């Protein structure tokens, strides 16, 4: 086994890891959690806006 074989194995392992992460991120069972996380920042902004308006 020479250096080129090691480079090929690292490249294939990295690509497989990338595909695993993409598969995990786009899995249907993760959608609800990601939707909640995406809207959480908007909810915080609305809550902060309501509190700021009530104090004035």
C-alpha positions in Angstrom: 0.0 0.0 0.0 1.5 3.3 -1.0 0.5 6.9 -0.4 -1.9 7.1 -3.4 -3.9 4.2 -2.0 -4.2 6.0 1.4 -5.4 9.2 -0.4 -8.0 7.2 -2.3 -9.3 5.6 0.9 -9.5 9.0 2.7 -11.3 10.5 -0.3 -13.9 7.7 -0.4 -14.4 7.8 3.4 -14.9 11.6 3.3 -17.4 11.3 0.5 -19.3 8.6 2.3 -19.4 10.8 5.4 -20.7 13.7 3.4 -23.4 11.5 1.9 -24.3 10.3 5.3 -24.7 13.9 6.6 -26.8 14.9 3.7 -29.0 11.9 4.1 -29.4 12.6 7.8 -30.3 16.3 7.1 -32.9 15.5 4.5 -34.5 12.6 6.3 -38.3 13.0 6.5 -38.3 12.3 10.3 -36.0 15.3 10.9 -38.3 17.8 9.1 -40.5 18.7 12.1 -37.5 19.5 14.3 -35.8 21.6 11.6 -39.0 23.5 11.0 -39.3 24.2 14.7 -35.7 25.4 14.9 -36.2 27.6 11.8 -39.2 29.3 13.2 -37.8 29.6 16.7 -35.8 32.7 15.9 -38.9 34.4 14.5 -40.9 33.5 17.6 -38.1 35.1 19.8 -38.2 38.2 17.7 -42.0 38.5 18.0 -41.8 37.9 21.8 -39.1 40.6 22.1 -41.1 43.0 20.0 -44.2 42.6 22.1 -42.3 43.0 25.4 -40.6 46.2 24.1 -43.8 47.7 23.0 -45.5 47.1 26.3 -42.8 48.9 28.2 -43.1 52.1 26.3 
